Amino acid sequence: MQLGLLWRSLRVSAGPVRYLRGRPVTSVGRDGSGRGVITTARSGEAYDVVVGADGHASATRRLVAPGLRPKPAPYAVWRGAIPLGALTGHPRELELLRGAWVTLGFPGGHGIFYLIPGGRQDGDGGTGPGNRLLAYAVYGRPPEGADPGPYVHELAKEHFPAAWADIVARGGRRAATCHPVADAQAPRVARPPLLLAGDAAGVTRPHTATGAVKALQDALCLERVLRTTADVRTALERYGAERAAAGVHLVELGRRMGHAMVEETPDWPTMGQREVDVWFRGVLAGTRHYLYEEPPETAAGSGGRGRAPAGPM
């Protein structure tokens, strides 16, 4: 899927580096001289800098931000991905998705539909139109005692237009997975020689659509501070101050969006496009986000319109 394609592209761009596969990290620590130590089943090695990009269950985070625990949201998200070949009966919906994403609101949640690259590559090493998948994410609260897995089909049938409910049903129960929603941000993301990046530093609610983007921003920030700062320790502290603040912003934004779009949803049927625009700009007021930047003419006060007020959330 899209993350596999991203991984392959980044791996090729990394060049002739020492890359160890099949050697899971068993622990991260420091030695007596203050260097970072990474231990695997085969060996332990010391490094001047250790980047903990080891995901939401990061072992590195236990040292940099001990005791941090994700805070759960009072709702779940169902995710699914369906080959476009399974959706031949929906030409209108697929045509719409080729130029936009689609958000469907209902009392107590919303669903989002969009296209993503598939897992197969074409002859040029890329992904052609035939390799795309339809992805969806549906946010809501399953009834007390209900099996959260299959509930998404009942929810879609009750609240979505028939064509979109059928798309969810076409994937079958195996195509959808139900995940709890939670967030966490380390108050400190660098404790030289250790630092945190990506989900290890902080996990936001999926509404922000920033997992891969934030990881890339972390990497760019680290490159910049190492290039422009002679002392490595000072560079890591600069990184920590900048990226911790960015992470706090994203966590707060995700909570605000989740509250507005799931926990306290508006009366969607009474809202036209203008009302939706005004409502969503209010949700984002005082924040910044790469998906919702205002065009230059709007920012300058010319009265132009911003981007569509709903994204892959």
MILOLO-359813 format. One line per field, with one value per residue (C-alpha): residue in three letters; z, y, x. Coordinates in steps of 0.001 Angstrom, whole numbers, plus 524288, in hexadecimal, padded with zeros to 5 digits. Last residue first. Example, Ala and Ser with C-alpha at 12.3 -4.5 7.8 and 13.67 -1.06 7.14 Angstrom:
<recs>
code = SER:ALA
zz = 81BE4:81E78
yy = 7FBDC:7EE6C
xx = 83566:8300C
</recs>
This chain:
<recs>
code = MET:PRO:GLY:ALA:PRO:ALA:ARG:GLY:ARG:GLY:GLY:SER:GLY:ALA:ALA:THR:GLU:PRO:PRO:GLU:GLU:TYR:LEU:TYR:HIS:ARG:THR:GLY:ALA:LEU:VAL:GLY:ARG:PHE:TRP:VAL:ASP:VAL:GLU:ARG:GLN:GLY:MET:THR:PRO:TRP:ASP:PRO:THR:GLU:GLU:VAL:MET:ALA:HIS:GLY:MET:ARG:ARG:GLY:LEU:GLU:VAL:LEU:HIS:VAL:GLY:ALA:ALA:ALA:ARG:GLU:ALA:GLY:TYR:ARG:GLU:LEU:ALA:THR:ARG:VAL:ASP:ALA:THR:THR:ARG:LEU:VAL:ARG:GLU:LEU:CYS:LEU:ALA:ASP:GLN:LEU:ALA:LYS:VAL:ALA:GLY:THR:ALA:THR:HIS:PRO:ARG:THR:VAL:GLY:ALA:ALA:ASP:GLY:ALA:LEU:LEU:LEU:PRO:PRO:ARG:ALA:VAL:ARG:PRO:ALA:GLN:ALA:ASP:ALA:VAL:PRO:HIS:CYS:THR:ALA:ALA:ARG:ARG:GLY:GLY:ARG:ALA:VAL:ILE:ASP:ALA:TRP:ALA:ALA:PRO:PHE:HIS:GLU:LYS:ALA:LEU:GLU:HIS:VAL:TYR:PRO:GLY:PRO:ASP:ALA:GLY:GLU:PRO:PRO:ARG:GLY:TYR:VAL:ALA:TYR:ALA:LEU:LEU:ARG:ASN:GLY:PRO:GLY:THR:GLY:GLY:ASP:GLY:ASP:GLN:ARG:GLY:GLY:PRO:ILE:LEU:TYR:PHE:ILE:GLY:HIS:GLY:GLY:PRO:PHE:GLY:LEU:THR:VAL:TRP:ALA:GLY:ARG:LEU:LEU:GLU:LEU:GLU:ARG:PRO:HIS:GLY:THR:LEU:ALA:GLY:LEU:PRO:ILE:ALA:GLY:ARG:TRP:VAL:ALA:TYR:PRO:ALA:PRO:LYS:PRO:ARG:LEU:GLY:PRO:ALA:VAL:LEU:ARG:ARG:THR:ALA:SER:ALA:HIS:GLY:ASP:ALA:GLY:VAL:VAL:VAL:ASP:TYR:ALA:GLU:GLY:SER:ARG:ALA:THR:THR:ILE:VAL:GLY:ARG:GLY:SER:GLY:ASP:ARG:GLY:VAL:SER:THR:VAL:PRO:ARG:GLY:ARG:LEU:TYR:ARG:VAL:PRO:GLY:ALA:SER:VAL:ARG:LEU:SER:ARG:TRP:LEU:LEU:GLY:LEU:GLN:MET
zz = 8210E:812A8:810CE:81340:811FD:80370:80159:803D1:7FCC8:7F81C:7FFCB:7FBE8:809DA:8078B:80D35:80349:7F7F0:7FCC5:7FCED:80AB7:80FE9:81324:81018:81558:8227B:82A8F:83692:83BC5:83682:8317D:836F4:83357:82587:825D4:8299D:81FB7:81491:818B9:81925:80B82:80635:80B8D:8195D:81E68:81BCB:823B0:830C8:836D9:83CD8:84B21:84D6C:83F4D:8364A:83FE9:84B1A:841C3:83B1E:8480A:84CC7:84036:840EB:84EE4:84B19:83F46:84712:85187:846EF:84102:84E67:850B2:84329:84560:85338:85088:843ED:84AAB:85589:84B58:844FD:85216:854C2:8473C:84867:83B7A:838A2:82ACB:82457:83043:8323F:82413:82318:82FA4:82ACA:81DE8:824EF:82E24:8229B:81BE7:8280F:828FE:81AFC:81CC6:82865:82513:820F9:82BA7:82D8F:830F9:83F39:84209:8467D:84BA9:84C3F:848F7:83E9B:8366A:83CD1:84A63:84ECA:85665:85809:85D93:863D3:858B1:85721:8640A:8676B:85FF4:85905:85A13:852B0:8523C:848EE:84A4C:83DA4:83616:829FC:81D41:81121:817FB:81AAD:80C6E:80370:7FBEA:8084F:8095F:7FB0F:7FD13:807CE:7FE55:7F3CF:7FD74:80323:8108B:81DED:820AC:816FD:81AB8:8293F:82703:81ECF:828FC:83398:82E01:8363B:84237:84759:84EF5:85DDA:85F03:851AC:84881:8491B:83C7C:8325D:824D1:81CE7:80E9B:80467:7F60B:7F026:7E4B1:7DC64:7CFED:7D015:7CEF4:7DA25:7D7DE:7D46E:7C5FD:7C29F:7CCA3:7DB2A:7E385:7F16D:7EE39:7EE99:7F634:7F2B6:7FC3B:804C2:811F2:81B84:8266B:834A7:83F32:836E6:828B5:81FBD:812BC:80DE4:7FFE8:7FACB:7EDFC:7DFA5:7DD40:7E84D:7E047:7D517:7DE96:7E40D:7D696:7D18A:7DCE5:7D7BA:7D468:7E2D4:7E49B:7DA1C:7E20E:7EC19:7F9D5:80599:81311:81FBC:82B1D:8351C:84383:84D6B:85B18:85866:85FA9:865BC:86253:86DDE:870FA:87CD6:8785F:86E06:86875:86E27:86BDF:85EF6:859B2:85B16:85247:8528D:8492B:83F9A:8401E:83A8E:84639:84039:84786:846C5:84A78:8491D:8512B:84C76:852FC:84C7D:846D5:84D06:84B19:853F9:8508F:85966:859C1:85E38:86BBD:86F01:87839:86DED:86ABC:8679C:85D3C:85DCB:855AE:84836:83DA4:834A5:82849:81FFF:822BC:819FC:81937:80FAE:80112:7FCA5:8052F:7F917:7F5F4:803DD:8033F:7F6F0:7FC4C:80900:801E3:7F94E:80527:80BF9:8005A:80000
yy = 8307F:83051:83E4B:84795:8564D:8571E:86043:86EBC:87853:885CE:891D2:89A68:89AF5:897DD:88A3E:88837:88C7B:883B6:87782:87321:86739:85BDC:84F7D:8547A:8583E:864A1:86833:8748C:870F6:862EE:85F83:86D0A:86B14:85E74:8650F:87019:866B9:85D72:868AC:86CF2:85F18:85D33:858F1:85417:845C0:8467F:84AA8:84C70:84152:841E4:835DF:83260:83DDF:84919:84185:83A13:84695:84D0D:840E7:83FE0:84E45:84CD2:84114:8485D:8546F:84C36:8456D:8522B:856D6:84A1E:84B75:858CD:856F3:84961:84D30:85878:84F2C:845C3:85080:854CA:846ED:845D9:85243:8590B:85CA7:85FBF:85272:84ACE:8542E:8530F:84440:84289:84BD5:844A0:8379D:83CC6:8429F:8355E:82ED5:8395B:836F4:8283D:828FD:835DE:832CD:83C11:83454:8284E:82C70:82FED:82749:82D8F:82C13:81D8D:82009:82775:82AF7:829D0:82DA6:82760:82C72:8356B:835C8:839D8:838C8:83EFC:84102:83454:8355C:82B83:8287E:81E09:81857:809F7:80267:7FA92:7F35C:7F29B:7EA80:7DD85:7E12A:7E269:7ECA8:7EDB5:7F1B0:7FE80:80146:7FD9F:807D3:811B3:80E77:80E28:81BA0:81A0F:81A01:80CFB:80464:80A6F:80800:7FA08:7F785:7FE20:7F534:7E96D:7EBA8:7F2E0:7E712:7EDF7:7EE23:7FCC6:80224:804DE:812DF:819B6:81C91:8166D:815DB:8121F:80E18:80B86:80514:808C3:7FF77:80189:80FFF:80CF2:80B34:80D75:804AA:807C2:7FAB1:7FCC4:7FA50:7F2F7:7F6D1:80044:80F04:815E6:81AC8:821A7:81F68:825DE:82203:82A1F:82980:82AE6:82F0E:82D2D:8339A:82E5F:83355:830EB:832ED:839CC:83897:82A03:82826:82DF2:824AA:81949:81D69:81ECF:81201:809EE:7FC5B:7F9EE:7FA4D:7ED9C:7F18B:7FDB8:7F52C:7F7E1:7FDC2:7FE6B:805E4:8064E:810D5:8109B:819DA:81F5F:82368:81C7A:823A6:81D17:81AB5:821AA:81BCC:81E61:828E4:82768:81A04:8137F:81ADD:812B4:80631:80C16:80627:810A3:80E8B:80BD1:8185B:8198C:82094:81CE7:82649:823E4:81543:80927:7FB44:7EF66:7E226:7D69A:7D759:7E608:7F0D6:7FF3A:8075A:81638:81CA3:8229B:81D60:81302:80D7B:811EB:80A45:80433:7F64A:7EA75:7F07D:7E71C:7E1B0:7DCCA:7E7D6:7EFE8:7FB99:800DC:80C1B:80BD2:814C7:8193F:81CFA:80EBD:80C9C:818F6:81455:806B1:80BDF:81511:80A07:80172:80CB3:80E3C:80000
xx = 7DAC6:7DDC8:7D915:7CDDF:7CCDE:7CFA6:7DAFC:7D9EC:7D12A:7D4E6:7D09A:7DC18:7E14A:7EF9B:7EDBA:7E30A:7EBB7:7F6C6:7EE0B:7EA26:7F11F:7E83D:7EFBB:7FCCE:7F703:7F73C:7EF64:7E8E2:7DB8D:7DB35:7CDC0:7C8D1:7CD97:7C5E0:7B929:7BA6C:7BD59:7B279:7A8C6:7ACCD:7ABE3:79E20:79B0C:78DDA:790F5:79DCE:7981B:7A57A:7AD4B:7B13E:7B9DD:7BC66:7BF7A:7C0F3:7C73D:7CFF0:7D451:7D7CD:7DECF:7E68D:7EA44:7EF1A:7F759:7FC92:80084:8071E:80EEB:813A6:81824:81F70:82580:82B96:830A2:835F7:83CC4:8437E:847AA:84CDC:854E8:85A53:85EE2:864D3:86CEF:86FAD:86194:85D03:85E00:85968:84E0E:849BC:84AB0:842ED:83866:83759:835F0:82B7E:82424:82493:81EFF:81482:8104B:80FCC:80693:7FFDC:7F1F3:7ECED:7E065:7E89C:7E9F2:7F80A:8033A:80F8A:81E2E:81E65:81422:81E11:82AE8:830DE:83E6C:84966:8576A:852B2:8451C:83C5A:82DA5:82973:81B2E:8189D:80BA2:800AC:7F440:7E9DC:7DFCF:7DC49:7DD32:7D322:7D798:7D024:7D334:7D0B7:7C2A2:7BF38:7C4DB:7B83E:7B0FF:7B872:7B5B5:7A769:7A63B:7ABEC:7A1E5:79683:79921:79F6B:798D0:7921C:7994D:7A64A:7A402:79FC4:7ABD5:7B47B:7AF03:7B62C:7C279:7BD6A:7B5CA:7AB2D:7AB37:7A8F0:7A5B1:7B10E:7B5EA:7B962:7C3C5:7C3F1:7D074:7D06B:7DA31:7D793:7E369:7EBFC:7F3EE:7EC38:7EF7E:7FE09:80778:815CB:82146:8204E:81A06:80F44:8106C:806BE:80314:7F847:7F91B:7EE3A:7E0A3:7D77B:7CB70:7C8C2:7BE19:7B839:7B45D:7AA20:79E9D:7A2B8:7AC96:7B16C:7BE97:7C2E4:7D09A:7D292:7D648:7D6E1:7CD27:7C210:7C4C2:7C4A8:7B763:7B162:7B6FB:7B191:7AE7E:7BCC2:7C04A:7C7BF:7D16B:7D481:7DB1E:7D5A3:7DC78:7D62D:7D741:7CDB3:7D075:7CCCA:7C6BA:7C89A:7D6BD:7E1A1:7ED41:7FA2D:80354:81020:816DD:824B9:826BF:83477:83753:82A2C:82984:834CB:82CD2:8226A:814C0:80F99:81AA0:82926:82EAC:837CC:8434B:84FBC:85B3B:8697F:8678B:86ABD:86833:8621F:86218:85AC3:84D3B:84D91:85272:8535F:85C12:85C44:868C3:869DA:8775F:8720D:868F6:85B4D:84EFD:8465E:84140:83D59:83F07:83A9D:84520:83E89:843AC:84FD2:85297:86056:85EF3:86190:85681:84B30:84359:84059:83B56:8331C:82C40:82A29:82489:81B3E:8166A:81436:80D43:8041B:80000
</recs>
